[in-house]
Amino acid sequence: MVKLLTTLLQLDGFQVIHEARGAEVLGIIRAQRPDAVLMDVHLSDADGIDLLRQVRADAAIGGTPIIIASGEDVRYQCEEAGANGFILKPYSPDQLTEALKKAIV
């Protein structure tokens, strides 16, 4: 799924700089300073909402736009934790692109 999303985003003009496991996210955001982050709630080795809170608590990277995706409707919890957007799975490529563009503005 990650490879498909990467391809779709690249076709839409986005540069995908890295795919990461949960434990790597904070370090990559600090090092790469991305324009936006797309992150799932359920990661293999971490909780996306917890990672979002950690990003928001870090003064150096706290302003990074983050879109959270999930198959469960946890929009409220994500917004409370500081997400710039939430996408409920399954979503279309257009919904993803729109959410990312809206977060980056």
C-alpha positions, 0 to 999 in steps of 0.5 A, a space after each residue: 500500500 505504501 508503494 502505491 501511495 508513493 506512486 500516486 503522490 508522485 504522479 500528482 507532483 509530490 516528492 515523497 522523501 521517505 517511508 518510515 516505521 513508527 519508531 523512525 518518524 520523529 528522527 526523520 521529521 527532524 532531519 528531513 523537515 518535510 512540507 507534510 507528513 501522512 501517517 496511519 493511526 495503526 503502525 506496526 511498532 507505534 501508535 500514530 496518535 501518540 507519535 502525533 502528540 510527540 511531534 506537537 510537543 517538540 518545538 523544533 518540529 511541532 508545526 509540521 503539517 500532519 495528516 492522519 489516516 485510519 480505517 476507524 473513524 478516530 477523527 476527533 481523537 486525531 484533531 484533539 492531538 493536533 492533526 491538520 487533517 484526517 482521512 477515513 479509509 478507504 479514500 480516493 487519491 483525490 481525497 488524499 491530494 486535497 487533504 495534503 494540499 490543504 494542510 500545506 497551505 
